[in-house]
Amino acid sequence: MAQERELHESHAGAADRAAEVVRNHQSGPLPAGLYVVATPIGNLADITLRAIAVLAQVDVIYCEDTRHSRTLLAHFCITRPTRPYHEHNAARERPRVLAELAAGKSVGLISDAGTPLISDPGYKLVREAIEAGFPVTAIPGSSAPLAALVSAGLATDAFLFAGFLPPRRSARKTRLEELKAVPATLVFFEAPSRLADTLGDIADVLGDREAAVARELTKLHEEMRRGTPAELSQWAGDAAPKGEMVILVGPPREAPVTDEAISARLEPLLAEMSLSDAARTVAHDLGVPRRKGG
């Protein structure tokens, strides 16, 4: 009992410190507007002081699952009213949220885990709030796609988050064909029950690329597997891993420029310019050293 009381006081103290941090950076009460607040994806210690402070001050908090979110809020001694906002009631609830914003209220929006709007219906609410002239403020924090990306060891200079692939194989392969030529690391969410099949389809369509699977990020059984899509499909079929999954697939491997391709580009240029100029043009166009271009 004493330990529970100490834990409760510790969480209450964290909320108080968070509120103090925000008070030091703003004057007066929390301004009216829509606050899109990131929450932890597994480890509660990943919540930010600013997120705690904002959630403790908004007039109402909209969340995917009120039962799940009340547990999170109670952990940090936050007692603001909560209302559901998810894909099944979003169209009905958006006018209510906009009416509250019009009444000068501050409204928080959270998801069950991570950053709202990432593979959830919140973007429609944000868009309508912007169109209606209400301020929208992001309170950044945890994001499963970004956490997976920075620890996978794949290229990060360009990446595309594509959400969940279609559950049916034919539609999934069609979508992968659309993404095949994208010169970036691809990031997907996937259910454990489809992981092996999806990785197999990725191997069939995207070929032999670098890839990784992140599982249970920030949680006790966090795991990162790296390999080719075919190797990871074999692992997933054998191990049947559980938990929340993020699949990452590296960009297409650059095909080497052949001598035939260089000659095909060089020959018509020689009829128009000197060998030196033609070699310079080929080297620039094909991305090869000038000595190889001519």
Number of C-alpha atoms within 10 A of each C-alpha: 6 7 8 9 10 11 13 16 14 14 17 17 14 17 24 17 16 19 20 14 14 17 14 8 8 10 9 7 10 16 16 19 22 26 23 26 26 25 27 21 23 18 13 14 8 15 20 18 17 20 23 23 23 22 26 22 19 22 18 20 27 21 22 25 16 19 13 13 22 19 12 17 17 14 15 24 21 19 14 16 12 20 16 19 25 17 11 11 11 17 14 10 16 18 14 11 22 21 11 18 20 16 10 14 19 24 24 27 28 24 27 18 18 22 25 25 17 16 14 14 18 22 13 14 21 22 13 14 21 13 10 12 12 18 16 16 13 15 18 17 17 22 18 23 23 15 15 22 23 11 11 22 14 21 16 15 7 11 20 17 16 14 17 15 18 15 13 10 13 11 12 18 19 14 15 18 14 10 16 17 11 14 15 20 21 23 24 18 21 22 16 18 14 15 24 25 17 24 27 21 20 24 20 14 17 21 16 18 17 20 27 26 27 24 22 19 22 18 13 9 10 13 14 16 16 17 16 20 28 20 18 22 22 16 17 22 16 10 10 13 17 14 15 16 23 26 27 27 30 23 22 17 11 7 6 8 12 8 11 9 13 19 14 11 19 20 12 11 17 14 10 10 12 11 16 13 15 22 24 19 19 23 20 13 12 13 11 16 13 16 10 13 24 17
